[in-house]
Amino acid sequence: LPLAEEWRLMILDGDVHVCYRKDRADPAVQWRHNVSLGASISLDVDQGLISTTLRPLANTAMNALGLRFASVDIVKIDPAQLASLPSKYAGLATAAGGFLVMEVNSAVFVDGLLRQQPSIRPAVDTMFDRAVELSLQLAPAASAIAP
């Protein structure tokens, strides 16, 4: 698919805790936006785009999978190339305004993010603290075992 942009959202119970754009190191050589392959991370993401497009799409994917905490990668298809897509993709991309969920990761990793954007650590720490707190609230109470 002709990918124009990619974002990652880290979501807990429907709330976006972290959102960033991934920019490919060399689009002519690498189609993937993987940080491990040299993509750079930008925290400069339009809040309107997050609230009107990225967050609802990410939450729809997470709800479909029954997840409360995950990172969701969303891509935007290059609008100039939408018409040239095979029909099985073109309809999907057009219906979603060119935005598609690329993948949902139930294991939320932040190593690459923190290496490139250490200033985001407080938001990441708060997100993980809240995830642990919520998981402990859901855990069944420990029962005493009689000797």
C-alpha positions in Angstrom: 0.0 0.0 0.0 1.3 3.5 -0.7 1.6 4.8 2.8 1.8 8.6 3.3 2.0 8.7 7.1 1.8 6.6 10.2 0.9 7.3 13.8 1.0 5.2 17.0 -1.5 5.7 19.7 -1.2 4.2 23.2 -4.7 3.8 24.6 -6.0 2.8 28.0 -9.8 2.4 28.5 -10.5 4.6 25.5 -8.2 7.5 26.5 -5.1 8.4 24.4 -2.1 8.7 26.7 0.5 9.0 24.0 0.3 9.7 20.3 3.1 10.2 17.9 3.9 10.2 14.2 6.5 7.9 12.8 8.5 9.2 9.8 10.4 6.8 7.6 14.2 7.3 7.4 14.2 6.8 3.6 10.8 6.3 1.9 12.5 5.3 -1.3 14.1 2.4 0.4 11.9 1.4 3.3 8.1 1.3 3.2 7.8 0.5 6.9 7.7 3.2 9.6 9.4 1.0 12.2 11.5 2.9 14.7 13.9 -0.1 14.8 14.5 0.4 11.1 15.4 4.1 11.5 12.1 5.9 11.5 12.0 9.1 13.6 9.3 10.0 16.1 7.5 13.3 16.2 5.3 14.2 19.1 3.8 17.1 17.0 0.4 15.6 16.1 -2.6 17.8 15.5 -5.1 17.4 18.4 -8.0 17.8 16.0 -6.7 14.8 14.0 -6.4 12.8 17.1 -9.9 13.5 18.4 -11.8 13.3 15.1 -10.0 10.5 13.3 -7.2 8.6 15.0 -8.7 8.0 18.5 -12.1 6.8 17.2 -10.5 4.5 14.7 -8.1 3.1 17.3 -10.9 2.6 19.8 -13.0 0.8 17.2 -10.2 -1.6 16.6 -9.5 -2.1 20.3 -13.2 -2.7 21.0 -13.4 -5.3 18.2 -10.5 -7.2 19.9 -11.8 -6.7 23.4 -8.7 -4.8 24.5 -8.4 -2.1 27.2 -4.7 -1.3 26.9 -2.8 -1.4 23.6 -0.8 0.5 21.1 -2.5 1.0 17.7 -0.7 1.9 14.5 -2.8 3.9 12.0 -1.7 4.7 8.5 -2.9 7.1 5.9 -2.8 6.0 2.3 -1.3 8.5 -0.1 -4.4 10.3 -1.4 -2.8 10.7 -4.9 -2.6 6.9 -5.2 -6.0 5.9 -3.8 -7.4 5.5 -7.3 -4.6 3.1 -8.3 -5.1 0.7 -5.4 -6.5 -2.8 -6.0 -10.2 -2.8 -5.5 -10.0 -4.8 -2.3 -8.1 -2.0 -0.6 -9.4 1.1 -2.4 -12.9 0.8 -1.0 -11.6 0.4 2.5 -9.2 3.3 2.2 -11.8 5.6 0.6 -14.5 4.8 3.2 -12.1 5.6 6.0 -10.8 8.8 4.3 -7.6 7.0 3.6 -6.9 6.1 7.2 -6.5 2.4 8.1 -5.5 0.5 11.2 -2.2 -1.2 10.4 -1.8 -3.2 13.6 -2.8 -3.4 17.2 -0.2 -4.4 19.8 -1.5 -5.7 23.1 2.1 -5.5 24.4 2.9 -1.8 24.7 6.6 -1.1 24.2 8.1 2.3 24.7 11.9 1.8 24.4 12.3 3.4 21.0 9.9 6.2 21.9 11.9 7.0 25.1 15.2 6.9 23.3 14.1 9.4 20.8 11.7 11.5 22.9 12.8 11.3 26.6 10.6 14.3 27.5 7.5 12.0 27.1 8.5 9.9 30.1 6.1 11.5 32.6 3.1 10.7 30.3 4.4 7.1 29.8 5.0 6.6 33.5 1.4 7.9 34.2 0.0 5.6 31.6 1.7 2.5 33.0 0.9 3.4 36.6 -2.8 3.7 35.6 -2.7 0.4 33.7 -1.3 -1.4 36.7 -3.7 0.3 39.1 -6.7 -0.7 36.9 -5.4 -4.3 36.6 -5.1 -4.7 40.3 -8.6 -3.4 40.8 -9.9 -6.1 38.5 -7.9 -8.9 40.0 -9.9 -11.2 42.2 -9.2 -10.8 45.9 -6.7 -13.3 47.3 -8.4 -15.9 49.4 -6.8 -17.3 52.5 -5.7 -20.8 52.3 -6.4 -22.9 55.5 -3.5 -25.0 56.8 
